[in-house]
């Protein structure tokens, strides 16, 4: 009897759940009422039932009425930090894109607002795609900010995709409204008036089918687009500008268009079926899609319009951070796009700009929690005049540095190369070095481990067996394979472990390398590399314990950013005298060698890549 009763209860609960689901589906898919504003704009409103039980989205919508149309947003968080964060999505997403970021930002005490653009999410949806305009969206954002009185202080903003094209325009024309800006995979392009940014396809019936097949068959888990050195794994199979022109036509005209197809295609990690359904939830029928279909074509309205916003961005000095999804194959994902912001907006200086490997165009979906944590740290670091982390200044050491030296015993210039790579997160600096004469490598000796050759000065030299061999692509090899050239590899972590500096040396390898510690000095730019003298001697010469704390044997490495191109100085310090026959032993630190290197923006011989020269704006 008990078993039968339990069965009846379970059956009743299942029936109730099915009834609720059926009711939600019925209400969501019911024919929509076409409403009209006082100005005669016809629009529809997605039923609330379409937004029930979405995964990770338990937020009530709030609304602001602008020109007779409701603009939807969620507003959460205590705001006890005194900071407000405005999150702007792009196309074809909606505020749901920020579901992983909102809790992390709110838990830090911030007020968090995620807005739905008109025609998207829970906002009202004018039916006619031609109703939507670029300046209409920017004007509505300005009105939204003023309606909520967000412009009155401590407003931070995160923009991405079309959220950046709209948001950066409003930031540039109203720079005083915003205290901090974070951009992810976005930009504000400038086109001269009369230019057509993206041409539409000549044969749309064919290109629509090809585009639909492509995004429908894209792998749920993306393959990496770049290798660990930042090189594109495969060449682009089509011009991104051509692809975007096809996307404009497909989104506007193909009846198979659904937001989830593009969201799945442009996220690094797979979306669940429930998440895909959530992205499609605002659009139960085609009559609701006027805005989301029109967005890509608004690029035709940009020429001659965005320059006024850049007048404000060029002089925006408040904190400005970029966080990029590295696995984005479109124009907005390119490293050059991110770099343009760093080169042109002064507020970007000194902050920890990153490219996240396991994130694609919709990076908020892939790594939302990590991005939110970075945003929280950015706010904390830039509060009350706090400086950006000192290790960020390490970026000024990165580059392809070259010195041309004259030596008495050699009738032609000697070229010294330093190819410097910096990891700002760990504080690790790695330098690959060579010396050349007439483009022939003279140091390190181009011989395999245990082999020797005659140096230009007549010495028999080899190379330390613990050195690193690299081929033409810059890849480190376990052993020489005859396909590339030897480089000396130096490496250290600031205020952490030292490194074994395997320098060119004569036939006696017994001395090994020198243990070095790297320290960033108070000027924030100069790195001091000091020898470990804890054994109380140097080159077999004892050091007086009373002076050992004042002894510096090592190198100062310092970029000079006031020159164009940037220059780099390396000064090697040795004791004043270690030869008893030349006088008293003197460990006073004395400059022995000074090298001045220039930064070059050209393919370097280490890995064939072009590195940007550092300036005070990067």
Secondary structure, 3 states (H helix, E strand, C coil): CHHHHHHHHHHHHHHHHHHHHHHHHHHHHCCCCCEECCCCCEEECCCHHHHCCCCCCCCCCEEEEECCEEEEEEEECCCCCCCEEEEECCCCCCHHHHHHHHHHHHHCCCEEEEECCCCCCCCCEECCHHHCCHHHHHHHHHHHHHHCCHHHCCEEEEEECHHHHHHHHHHHHCHHHCCEEEEECCCCCCCCCCCCCCCCCCCHHHHHHHHHHHHHCCCCCCCCCECCCCCECCCCCCCHHHHHHHHHHHHHHCCCCCHHHHHHHCCCCCCCHHHHHHHHCCCCCHHHCHHHHHHHHHHHHCCCCCHHHHHHHCCCCCCEEEEEECCCCCHHHCHHHHHHHHHHCHHHCCCCCEEECCCCCCHHHHHHHHHHHHHHHHHHHCHHHCCCCHHHHHHHHCEEEEEEEEECCEEEEEEEEEEEEEECCCCEEEEEEEEEECCEEEECCCCCCCCCEECCCCCEEECCCCCEEEECCCCEECCCCCCEEEEEEEEEEECCCCEEECCCEECCCCCCCEEEEEEECCCCCCEEEEECCCCCEECCEECCCCCHHHCCCEEEEEEECCCCCCEEEEEEEEEEECCHHHCCCEEEEEEEEEEEEEECCCCCCCCCCCCCCCCCCC
